């Protein structure tokens, strides 16, 4: 007999929103659902640049080694951008070149191998916001009992 498991959890974290002199985390929302042996999670974060000049802002998320990113998107100045996979060195060179030309650009890096630490950075205009969305899927182990 097959079972369809559907479980949805929504967390809105307001108390842990960070702020310093450079930026403020306005929203941080995590939505998860478990369907047919996979946990699908969507993480949304909105960050505001509090400075009077353009500033590079970063969003970092740690995933287990079994997780895989299925969607990566960001919104800056009302424009939505989807992630594109490039070779690491080429992506870094292109990012640095575009960053100096005042074009909206972001770079995602897998920092650690054991637990995947993903970091998305983008230049955000003075007193503007950027939104980041990361969707990832993780296989769920079933226990017999």
LUMVOTI-378570 format. One record per residue: y negated, z, x negated of N, C-alpha, C in turn; chain. Coordinates in nm, 4 decimals, always signed. Each point is the difference from the previous one (the first is absolute). Layout:
N
atom npy Y	npz Z	npx X	capy Y	capz Z	capx X	cpy Y	cpz Z	cpx X	chaine A $
...
This chain:
145
atom npy +0.1169	npz +0.0000	npx -0.0846	capy -0.1169	capz +0.0000	capx +0.0846	cpy -0.1236	cpz +0.0000	cpx -0.0895	chaine A $
atom npy -0.0989	npz -0.0814	npx +0.0329	capy -0.1232	capz -0.0071	capx -0.0775	cpy -0.1077	cpz +0.0835	cpx +0.0672	chaine A $
atom npy -0.0816	npz +0.0622	npx -0.0811	capy -0.1105	capz +0.0798	capx +0.0495	cpy -0.1304	cpz -0.0553	cpx -0.0543	chaine A $
atom npy -0.0984	npz -0.0029	npx +0.0819	capy -0.1334	capz -0.0394	capx -0.0438	cpy -0.0831	cpz +0.1265	cpx -0.0053	chaine A $
atom npy -0.0463	npz +0.0317	npx -0.1169	capy -0.0813	capz +0.1200	capx -0.0182	cpy -0.1454	cpz -0.0427	cpx -0.0064	chaine A $
atom npy -0.0804	npz +0.0579	npx +0.0849	capy -0.1424	capz -0.0303	capx -0.0006	cpy -0.0742	cpz +0.1321	cpx -0.0020	chaine A $
atom npy -0.0731	npz +0.0235	npx -0.1055	capy -0.0710	capz +0.1248	capx -0.0188	cpy -0.1348	cpz -0.0321	cpx -0.0605	chaine A $
atom npy -0.1057	npz +0.0419	npx +0.0645	capy -0.1332	capz -0.0309	capx -0.0505	cpy -0.0774	cpz +0.1293	cpx -0.0211	chaine A $
atom npy -0.0630	npz +0.0097	npx -0.1145	capy -0.0812	capz +0.1157	capx -0.0343	cpy -0.1358	cpz -0.0492	cpx -0.0466	chaine A $
atom npy -0.1059	npz +0.0607	npx +0.0507	capy -0.1343	capz -0.0364	capx -0.0439	cpy -0.0675	cpz +0.1259	cpx -0.0526	chaine A $
atom npy -0.0491	npz -0.0076	npx -0.1216	capy -0.0734	capz +0.1102	capx -0.0602	cpy -0.1429	cpz -0.0459	cpx -0.0258	chaine A $
atom npy -0.0954	npz +0.0771	npx +0.0420	capy -0.1388	capz -0.0270	capx -0.0358	cpy -0.0443	cpz +0.1175	cpx -0.0856	chaine A $
atom npy -0.0269	npz -0.0276	npx -0.1248	capy -0.0350	capz +0.1048	capx -0.0935	cpy -0.1507	cpz +0.0029	cpx -0.0177	chaine A $
atom npy -0.0635	npz +0.0954	npx +0.0654	capy -0.1445	capz +0.0126	capx -0.0116	cpy -0.0377	cpz +0.1089	cpx -0.1000	chaine A $
atom npy +0.0794	npz +0.1055	npx -0.0046	capy -0.0355	capz +0.1123	capx -0.0863	cpy +0.0157	cpz -0.0324	cpx -0.1473	chaine A $
atom npy +0.0859	npz -0.0963	npx -0.0344	capy +0.0203	capz -0.0292	capx -0.1413	cpy -0.0833	cpz -0.1181	cpx -0.0489	chaine A $
atom npy -0.0926	npz -0.0470	npx +0.0830	capy -0.0850	capz -0.1107	capx -0.0428	cpy -0.0848	cpz +0.0457	cpx -0.1173	chaine A $
atom npy +0.0042	npz -0.0774	npx -0.1040	capy -0.0683	capz +0.0374	capx -0.1230	cpy -0.1430	cpz -0.0517	cpx -0.0012	chaine A $
atom npy -0.0841	npz +0.0738	npx -0.0708	capy -0.1360	capz -0.0472	capx -0.0203	cpy -0.0492	cpz +0.0533	cpx -0.1341	chaine A $
atom npy -0.0727	npz -0.0843	npx -0.0680	capy -0.0731	capz +0.0426	capx -0.1182	cpy -0.1322	cpz -0.0754	cpx +0.0017	chaine A $
atom npy -0.0723	npz -0.0026	npx -0.1098	capy -0.1304	capz -0.0667	capx -0.0020	cpy +0.0103	cpz -0.1523	cpx +0.0048	chaine A $
atom npy +0.1177	npz -0.0544	npx -0.0306	capy +0.0179	capz -0.1449	capx -0.0071	cpy +0.0570	cpz -0.0622	cpx +0.1277	chaine A $
atom npy +0.0889	npz +0.0717	npx +0.0691	capy +0.0676	capz -0.0590	capx +0.1152	cpy +0.0380	cpz +0.1066	cpx +0.1023	chaine A $
atom npy +0.0370	npz -0.0473	npx +0.1197	capy +0.0485	capz +0.0878	capx +0.1056	cpy +0.1158	cpz -0.0696	cpx +0.0705	chaine A $
atom npy +0.1120	npz +0.0701	npx +0.0190	capy +0.1124	capz -0.0543	capx +0.0757	cpy -0.0275	cpz +0.0307	cpx +0.1476	chaine A $
atom npy -0.0334	npz -0.1043	npx +0.0751	capy -0.0365	capz +0.0178	capx +0.1407	cpy +0.1227	cpz +0.0192	cpx +0.0891	chaine A $
atom npy +0.1033	npz -0.0774	npx -0.0244	capy +0.1215	capz +0.0069	capx +0.0808	cpy +0.1213	cpz -0.0147	cpx -0.0886	chaine A $
atom npy +0.1082	npz +0.0660	npx +0.0414	capy +0.1286	capz -0.0140	capx -0.0656	cpy +0.1060	cpz +0.0170	cpx +0.1080	chaine A $
atom npy +0.0648	npz -0.1084	npx +0.0391	capy +0.0948	capz +0.0029	capx +0.1118	cpy +0.1340	cpz -0.0543	cpx -0.0479	chaine A $
atom npy +0.1062	npz +0.0742	npx +0.0300	capy +0.1357	capz -0.0414	capx -0.0344	cpy +0.0790	cpz -0.0129	cpx +0.1302	chaine A $
atom npy +0.0619	npz -0.1163	npx +0.0197	capy +0.0834	capz -0.0241	capx +0.1173	cpy +0.1380	cpz -0.0409	cpx -0.0483	chaine A $
atom npy +0.1044	npz +0.0672	npx +0.0511	capy +0.1369	capz -0.0322	capx -0.0401	cpy +0.0865	cpz -0.0237	cpx +0.1224	chaine A $
atom npy +0.0955	npz -0.0895	npx -0.0156	capy +0.0996	capz -0.0207	capx +0.1045	cpy +0.1330	cpz -0.0277	cpx -0.0671	chaine A $
atom npy +0.1073	npz +0.0457	npx +0.0632	capy +0.1339	capz -0.0220	capx -0.0530	cpy +0.0724	cpz -0.0897	cpx +0.0993	chaine A $
atom npy +0.0439	npz -0.1152	npx -0.0501	capy +0.0697	capz -0.0975	capx +0.0842	cpy +0.1181	cpz -0.0564	cpx -0.0777	chaine A $
atom npy +0.1143	npz +0.0048	npx +0.0615	capy +0.1215	capz -0.0601	capx -0.0538	cpy +0.0149	cpz +0.0153	cpx -0.1514	chaine A $
atom npy +0.0070	npz +0.1218	npx -0.0427	capy +0.0296	capz +0.0375	capx -0.1388	cpy -0.1129	cpz -0.0226	cpx -0.1001	chaine A $
atom npy -0.1222	npz -0.0246	npx +0.0485	capy -0.1139	capz -0.0154	capx -0.0891	cpy -0.1184	cpz +0.0815	cpx +0.0510	chaine A $
atom npy -0.0669	npz +0.0667	npx -0.0923	capy -0.1237	capz +0.0717	capx +0.0326	cpy -0.1163	cpz -0.0898	cpx -0.0404	chaine A $
atom npy -0.0822	npz -0.0355	npx +0.0966	capy -0.1159	capz -0.0851	capx -0.0250	cpy -0.1252	cpz +0.0865	cpx +0.0089	chaine A $
atom npy -0.0800	npz -0.0015	npx -0.1042	capy -0.1178	capz +0.0859	capx -0.0078	cpy -0.1236	cpz -0.0834	cpx -0.0272	chaine A $
atom npy -0.1076	npz +0.0330	npx +0.0698	capy -0.1292	capz -0.0654	capx -0.0186	cpy -0.1015	cpz +0.1075	cpx -0.0376	chaine A $
atom npy -0.0677	npz -0.0211	npx -0.1124	capy -0.1013	capz +0.0938	capx -0.0471	cpy -0.1348	cpz -0.0712	cpx +0.0030	chaine A $
atom npy -0.0955	npz +0.0607	npx +0.0706	capy -0.1351	capz -0.0559	capx +0.0129	cpy -0.0984	cpz +0.1000	cpx -0.0590	chaine A $
atom npy -0.0897	npz -0.0484	npx -0.0835	capy -0.1026	capz +0.0860	capx -0.0583	cpy -0.1328	cpz -0.0745	cpx -0.0030	chaine A $
atom npy -0.1061	npz +0.0700	npx +0.0388	capy -0.1350	capz -0.0574	capx -0.0084	cpy -0.0821	cpz +0.0867	cpx -0.0934	chaine A $
atom npy -0.0612	npz -0.0642	npx -0.0993	capy -0.0764	capz +0.0700	capx -0.1032	cpy -0.1408	cpz -0.0567	cpx -0.0035	chaine A $
atom npy -0.1012	npz +0.0877	npx -0.0109	capy -0.1397	capz -0.0429	capx -0.0053	cpy -0.0591	cpz +0.0288	cpx -0.1372	chaine A $
atom npy -0.0684	npz -0.0993	npx -0.0546	capy -0.0733	capz +0.0153	capx -0.1259	cpy -0.1327	cpz +0.0694	cpx +0.0318	chaine A $
atom npy -0.0222	npz +0.1182	npx -0.0541	capy -0.1217	capz +0.0771	capx +0.0268	cpy -0.1124	cpz -0.0295	cpx -0.0987	chaine A $
atom npy +0.0289	npz -0.0783	npx -0.1009	capy -0.1003	capz -0.0274	capx -0.1039	cpy -0.0974	cpz -0.1083	cpx +0.0442	chaine A $
atom npy -0.1096	npz -0.0110	npx -0.0719	capy -0.1022	capz -0.1009	capx +0.0286	cpy +0.0246	cpz -0.1303	cpx -0.0750	chaine A $
atom npy +0.1141	npz -0.0106	npx -0.0647	capy +0.0383	capz -0.1245	capx -0.0667	cpy +0.1476	cpz -0.0259	cpx +0.0269	chaine A $
atom npy +0.0435	npz -0.1219	npx -0.0289	capy +0.1389	capz -0.0381	capx +0.0192	cpy +0.0898	cpz +0.0887	cpx -0.0852	chaine A $
atom npy +0.1169	npz +0.0354	npx +0.0538	capy +0.0911	capz +0.0912	capx -0.0695	cpy +0.1432	cpz -0.0443	cpx +0.0263	chaine A $
atom npy +0.0851	npz +0.0094	npx -0.1013	capy +0.1415	capz -0.0290	capx +0.0185	cpy +0.0672	cpz +0.1218	cpx +0.0627	chaine A $
atom npy +0.0636	npz -0.0209	npx +0.1163	capy +0.0720	capz +0.1065	capx +0.0690	cpy +0.1482	cpz -0.0338	cpx -0.0008	chaine A $
atom npy +0.0842	npz +0.1038	npx -0.0100	capy +0.1438	capz -0.0204	capx -0.0095	cpy +0.0746	cpz +0.0789	cpx +0.1077	chaine A $
atom npy +0.1081	npz -0.0572	npx +0.0466	capy +0.0915	capz +0.0629	capx +0.0943	cpy +0.1356	cpz +0.0041	cpx -0.0683	chaine A $
atom npy +0.0615	npz +0.1174	npx -0.0080	capy +0.1275	capz +0.0158	capx -0.0694	cpy +0.1029	cpz +0.0584	cpx +0.0953	chaine A $
atom npy +0.1214	npz -0.0538	npx -0.0056	capy +0.1085	capz +0.0504	capx +0.0842	cpy +0.1284	cpz +0.0036	cpx -0.0831	chaine A $
atom npy +0.0786	npz +0.1061	npx +0.0175	capy +0.1261	capz +0.0140	capx -0.0721	cpy +0.1155	cpz -0.0249	cpx +0.0962	chaine A $
atom npy +0.0895	npz -0.0900	npx -0.0381	capy +0.1168	capz -0.0343	capx +0.0810	cpy +0.1263	cpz +0.0329	cpx -0.0772	chaine A $
atom npy +0.1076	npz +0.0265	npx +0.0737	capy +0.1276	capz +0.0224	capx -0.0690	cpy +0.0501	cpz -0.1319	cpx -0.0572	chaine A $
atom npy +0.0930	npz +0.0069	npx -0.0925	capy +0.0475	capz -0.1212	capx -0.0665	cpy +0.0758	cpz -0.0937	cpx +0.0940	chaine A $
atom npy +0.0476	npz +0.0495	npx +0.1139	capy +0.0722	capz -0.0839	capx +0.0961	cpy -0.0932	cpz -0.0729	cpx +0.0967	chaine A $
atom npy -0.1261	npz +0.0366	npx +0.0029	capy -0.0946	capz -0.0599	capx +0.0941	cpy -0.0489	cpz -0.1347	cpx -0.0517	chaine A $
atom npy -0.0331	npz -0.0877	npx +0.0930	capy -0.0617	capz -0.1267	capx -0.0389	cpy -0.1192	cpz -0.0275	cpx +0.0904	chaine A $
atom npy -0.1051	npz -0.0498	npx -0.0605	capy -0.1238	capz -0.0278	capx +0.0725	cpy +0.0172	cpz -0.1307	cpx +0.0764	chaine A $
atom npy -0.0253	npz +0.0058	npx +0.1310	capy +0.0143	capz -0.1195	capx +0.0828	cpy -0.1347	cpz -0.0616	cpx +0.0367	chaine A $
atom npy -0.1068	npz +0.0772	npx -0.0127	capy -0.1328	capz -0.0527	capx +0.0302	cpy -0.1041	cpz +0.0826	cpx -0.0751	chaine A $
atom npy -0.0956	npz -0.0687	npx -0.0558	capy -0.1110	capz +0.0651	capx -0.0679	cpy -0.1259	cpz -0.0749	cpx +0.0399	chaine A $
atom npy -0.0950	npz +0.0713	npx +0.0547	capy -0.1199	capz -0.0636	capx +0.0534	cpy -0.1189	cpz +0.0921	cpx -0.0261	chaine A $
atom npy -0.1163	npz -0.0595	npx -0.0187	capy -0.1211	capz +0.0805	capx -0.0112	cpy -0.1127	cpz -0.0715	cpx +0.0720	chaine A $
atom npy -0.0969	npz +0.0785	npx +0.0439	capy -0.1163	capz -0.0558	capx +0.0680	cpy -0.1248	cpz +0.0525	cpx -0.0690	chaine A $
atom npy -0.0833	npz -0.0936	npx -0.0447	capy -0.1256	capz +0.0334	capx -0.0665	cpy -0.1083	cpz -0.0883	cpx +0.0609	chaine A $
atom npy -0.1097	npz +0.0599	npx +0.0429	capy -0.1118	capz -0.0740	capx +0.0602	cpy +0.0443	cpz -0.0882	cpx +0.1167	chaine A $
atom npy +0.0923	npz +0.0499	npx +0.0814	capy +0.0452	capz -0.0740	capx +0.1170	cpy +0.0986	cpz -0.1116	cpx -0.0282	chaine A $
atom npy +0.0346	npz -0.0218	npx -0.1250	capy +0.0955	capz -0.1051	capx -0.0376	cpy +0.1352	cpz +0.0649	cpx -0.0317	chaine A $
atom npy +0.1077	npz -0.0587	npx +0.0553	capy +0.1352	capz +0.0496	capx -0.0258	cpy +0.0648	cpz -0.0828	cpx -0.1094	chaine A $
atom npy +0.0690	npz +0.0702	npx -0.0903	capy +0.0673	capz -0.0639	capx -0.1123	cpy +0.1449	cpz +0.0465	cpx -0.0038	chaine A $
atom npy +0.0933	npz -0.0939	npx -0.0160	capy +0.1421	capz +0.0316	capx -0.0141	cpy +0.0381	cpz -0.0045	cpx -0.1471	chaine A $
atom npy +0.0979	npz +0.0809	npx -0.0362	capy +0.0458	capz +0.0048	capx -0.1386	cpy +0.0752	cpz -0.1251	cpx -0.0416	chaine A $
atom npy -0.0177	npz -0.0408	npx -0.1243	capy +0.0690	capz -0.1139	capx -0.0604	cpy +0.0647	cpz +0.0486	cpx -0.1297	chaine A $
atom npy +0.1251	npz -0.0370	npx -0.0217	capy +0.0718	capz +0.0443	capx -0.1196	cpy -0.0262	cpz -0.0971	cpx -0.1145	chaine A $
atom npy -0.0410	npz +0.0547	npx -0.1150	capy -0.0259	capz -0.0784	capx -0.1214	cpy +0.0667	cpz +0.0708	cpx -0.1177	chaine A $
atom npy +0.0198	npz -0.0715	npx -0.1096	capy +0.0481	capz +0.0607	capx -0.1228	cpy -0.1041	cpz +0.1020	cpx -0.0452	chaine A $
atom npy +0.0461	npz +0.1134	npx -0.0521	capy -0.0873	capz +0.1134	capx -0.0303	cpy -0.1184	cpz -0.0361	cpx -0.0903	chaine A $
atom npy +0.0266	npz -0.0658	npx -0.1122	capy -0.1074	capz -0.0312	capx -0.0946	cpy -0.0990	cpz -0.1003	cpx +0.0604	chaine A $
atom npy +0.0528	npz -0.0999	npx +0.0676	capy -0.0863	capz -0.1006	capx +0.0625	cpy -0.0860	cpz +0.0629	cpx +0.1098	chaine A $
atom npy +0.0601	npz +0.0865	npx +0.0775	capy -0.0739	capz +0.0665	capx +0.1078	cpy -0.1129	cpz +0.0863	cpx -0.0569	chaine A $
atom npy +0.0271	npz +0.0719	npx -0.1084	capy -0.1018	capz +0.0859	capx -0.0633	cpy -0.1161	cpz -0.0840	cpx -0.0529	chaine A $
atom npy +0.0290	npz -0.1116	npx -0.0663	capy -0.1053	capz -0.0879	capx -0.0519	cpy -0.0851	cpz -0.0581	cpx +0.1134	chaine A $
atom npy +0.0662	npz -0.0466	npx +0.1053	capy -0.0733	capz -0.0574	capx +0.1128	cpy -0.0848	cpz +0.1052	cpx +0.0704	chaine A $
atom npy +0.0538	npz +0.1207	npx +0.0152	capy -0.0731	capz +0.1103	capx +0.0620	cpy -0.1256	cpz +0.0337	cpx -0.0809	chaine A $
atom npy +0.0144	npz +0.0150	npx -0.1313	capy -0.1152	capz +0.0332	capx -0.0847	cpy -0.1062	cpz -0.1094	cpx +0.0046	chaine A $
atom npy +0.0428	npz -0.1259	npx +0.0014	capy -0.0945	capz -0.1114	capx +0.0075	cpy -0.0761	cpz +0.0018	cpx +0.1330	chaine A $
atom npy +0.0715	npz +0.0163	npx +0.1103	capy -0.0642	capz -0.0018	capx +0.1315	cpy -0.0860	cpz +0.1244	cpx +0.0235	chaine A $
atom npy +0.0385	npz +0.1122	npx -0.0593	capy -0.0770	capz +0.1236	capx +0.0149	cpy -0.1404	cpz -0.0153	cpx -0.0578	chaine A $
atom npy -0.0124	npz -0.0702	npx -0.1110	capy -0.1308	capz -0.0203	capx -0.0619	cpy -0.0841	cpz -0.1038	cpx +0.0742	chaine A $
atom npy +0.0646	npz -0.0826	npx +0.0836	capy -0.0752	capz -0.1028	capx +0.0730	cpy -0.0423	cpz +0.0461	cpx +0.1388	chaine A $
atom npy +0.0091	npz +0.1303	npx +0.0274	capy -0.0466	capz +0.0612	capx +0.1252	cpy +0.0708	cpz -0.0552	cpx +0.1233	chaine A $
atom npy +0.1269	npz -0.0397	npx -0.0155	capy +0.0819	capz -0.0461	capx +0.1110	cpy +0.0884	cpz +0.1155	cpx +0.0435	chaine A $
atom npy +0.0276	npz +0.0130	npx +0.1300	capy +0.0891	capz +0.1044	capx +0.0481	cpy +0.1406	cpz -0.0301	cpx -0.0480	chaine A $
atom npy +0.0568	npz +0.0938	npx -0.0748	capy +0.1313	capz -0.0207	capx -0.0593	cpy +0.0688	cpz +0.1363	cpx -0.0129	chaine A $
atom npy +0.1317	npz -0.0006	npx +0.0041	capy +0.0759	capz +0.1242	capx -0.0151	cpy +0.1206	cpz -0.0265	cpx -0.0884	chaine A $
atom npy +0.0499	npz +0.1052	npx -0.0616	capy +0.1174	capz -0.0096	capx -0.0861	cpy +0.0971	cpz +0.1102	cpx +0.0392	chaine A $
atom npy +0.1261	npz -0.0356	npx +0.0189	capy +0.1051	capz +0.0962	capx +0.0328	cpy +0.0931	cpz +0.0076	cpx -0.1191	chaine A $
atom npy +0.0320	npz +0.1219	npx -0.0422	capy +0.0886	capz +0.0176	capx -0.1142	cpy +0.1100	cpz +0.0986	cpx +0.0337	chaine A $
atom npy +0.1222	npz -0.0283	npx -0.0435	capy +0.1071	capz +0.0982	capx +0.0034	cpy -0.0109	cpz +0.0759	cpx -0.1318	chaine A $
atom npy -0.0331	npz +0.1276	npx +0.0066	capy -0.0314	capz +0.0762	capx -0.1196	cpy +0.1234	cpz +0.0644	cpx -0.0615	chaine A $
atom npy +0.0867	npz +0.0592	npx +0.0817	capy +0.1184	capz +0.0680	capx -0.0517	cpy +0.1256	cpz -0.0687	cpx +0.0506	chaine A $
atom npy +0.1088	npz +0.0130	npx -0.0738	capy +0.1244	capz -0.0652	capx +0.0394	cpy +0.0878	cpz +0.0889	cpx +0.0877	chaine A $
atom npy +0.0037	npz +0.1314	npx -0.0244	capy +0.0885	capz +0.0885	capx +0.0749	cpy -0.0442	cpz +0.0085	cpx +0.1455	chaine A $
atom npy -0.1174	npz +0.0497	npx +0.0238	capy -0.0605	capz -0.0053	capx +0.1319	cpy -0.1094	cpz -0.1038	cpx -0.0101	chaine A $
atom npy +0.0008	npz -0.0928	npx +0.0924	capy -0.0968	capz -0.1084	capx -0.0048	cpy -0.1378	cpz +0.0537	cpx +0.0369	chaine A $
atom npy -0.0900	npz -0.0022	npx -0.0936	capy -0.1369	capz +0.0430	capx +0.0237	cpy -0.0851	cpz -0.1260	cpx +0.0076	chaine A $
atom npy -0.0467	npz -0.0336	npx +0.1205	capy -0.0814	capz -0.1186	capx +0.0199	cpy -0.1458	cpz +0.0389	cpx +0.0057	chaine A $
atom npy -0.0806	npz -0.0803	npx -0.0648	capy -0.1434	capz +0.0268	capx -0.0072	cpy -0.0736	cpz -0.1285	cpx +0.0356	chaine A $
atom npy -0.0878	npz +0.0081	npx +0.0999	capy -0.0805	capz -0.1141	capx +0.0421	cpy -0.1448	cpz +0.0348	cpx -0.0294	chaine A $
atom npy -0.0693	npz -0.0847	npx -0.0760	capy -0.1402	capz +0.0240	capx -0.0338	cpy -0.0840	cpz -0.1196	cpx +0.0432	chaine A $
atom npy -0.1212	npz +0.0272	npx +0.0445	capy -0.0923	capz -0.1068	capx +0.0357	cpy -0.1430	cpz +0.0475	cpx -0.0211	chaine A $
atom npy -0.0887	npz -0.0929	npx -0.0285	capy -0.1418	capz +0.0318	capx -0.0117	cpy -0.0587	cpz +0.0055	cpx +0.1408	chaine A $
atom npy -0.0721	npz +0.1080	npx +0.0300	capy -0.0596	capz +0.0185	capx +0.1322	cpy -0.1506	cpz +0.0127	cpx -0.0168	chaine A $
atom npy -0.0742	npz -0.0773	npx +0.0794	capy -0.1457	capz +0.0026	capx -0.0076	cpy -0.0542	cpz +0.1400	cpx +0.0284	chaine A $
atom npy -0.1243	npz +0.0228	npx -0.0381	capy -0.0662	capz +0.1292	capx +0.0222	cpy +0.0007	cpz +0.0345	cpx +0.1481	chaine A $
atom npy +0.0349	npz +0.1250	npx +0.0303	capy -0.0008	capz +0.0530	capx +0.1367	cpy +0.0863	cpz -0.0809	cpx +0.0970	chaine A $
atom npy +0.1064	npz -0.0651	npx -0.0512	capy +0.0919	capz -0.0772	capx +0.0835	cpy +0.1391	cpz +0.0630	cpx -0.0041	chaine A $
atom npy +0.0876	npz -0.0488	npx +0.0885	capy +0.1357	capz +0.0526	capx +0.0102	cpy +0.1040	cpz -0.1063	cpx -0.0312	chaine A $
atom npy +0.1173	npz +0.0473	npx -0.0356	capy +0.1170	capz -0.0861	capx -0.0187	cpy +0.1172	cpz +0.0666	cpx +0.0714	chaine A $
atom npy +0.0826	npz -0.0819	npx +0.0652	capy +0.1199	capz +0.0498	capx +0.0669	cpy +0.1221	cpz -0.0580	cpx -0.0703	chaine A $
atom npy +0.1021	npz +0.0824	npx -0.0158	capy +0.1239	capz -0.0415	capx -0.0640	cpy +0.1160	cpz +0.0254	cpx +0.0951	chaine A $
atom npy +0.0898	npz -0.0967	npx +0.0110	capy +0.1209	capz +0.0159	capx +0.0802	cpy +0.1192	cpz -0.0368	cpx -0.0882	chaine A $
atom npy +0.0945	npz +0.0926	npx -0.0091	capy +0.1252	capz -0.0247	capx -0.0714	cpy +0.1123	cpz +0.0270	cpx +0.0988	chaine A $
atom npy +0.0871	npz -0.0980	npx +0.0179	capy +0.1185	capz +0.0171	capx +0.0835	cpy +0.1211	cpz -0.0107	cpx -0.0905	chaine A $
atom npy +0.0904	npz +0.0980	npx +0.0116	capy +0.1204	capz -0.0051	capx -0.0813	cpy +0.1211	cpz +0.0402	cpx +0.0826	chaine A $
atom npy +0.1164	npz -0.0447	npx -0.0468	capy +0.1255	capz +0.0245	capx +0.0702	cpy +0.0942	cpz +0.0712	cpx -0.0952	chaine A $
atom npy +0.0758	npz +0.0936	npx +0.0557	capy +0.0926	capz +0.0799	capx -0.0773	cpy +0.1323	cpz +0.0074	cpx +0.0745	chaine A $
atom npy +0.1137	npz -0.0341	npx -0.0630	capy +0.1294	capz +0.0123	capx +0.0673	cpy +0.0289	cpz +0.1468	cpx +0.0300	chaine A $
atom npy +0.0573	npz +0.0255	npx +0.1174	capy +0.0340	capz +0.1358	capx +0.0416	cpy +0.1496	cpz +0.0190	cpx -0.0146	chaine A $
atom npy +0.0403	npz +0.1061	npx -0.0695	capy +0.1423	capz +0.0305	capx -0.0146	cpy +0.0495	cpz +0.0703	cpx +0.1252	chaine A $
atom npy +0.1142	npz -0.0448	npx +0.0515	capy +0.0594	capz +0.0613	capx +0.1174	cpy +0.1107	cpz +0.0945	cpx -0.0433	chaine A $
atom npy +0.0005	npz +0.1180	npx +0.0565	capy +0.1037	capz +0.0979	capx -0.0294	cpy +0.1010	cpz -0.0012	cpx +0.1132	chaine A $
atom npy +0.1271	npz +0.0018	npx -0.0338	capy +0.1028	capz +0.0072	capx +0.1041	cpy +0.0247	cpz +0.1442	cpx +0.0334	chaine A $
atom npy +0.0085	npz +0.0293	npx +0.1271	capy +0.0219	capz +0.1398	capx +0.0328	cpy +0.0385	cpz +0.0219	cpx +0.1411	chaine A $
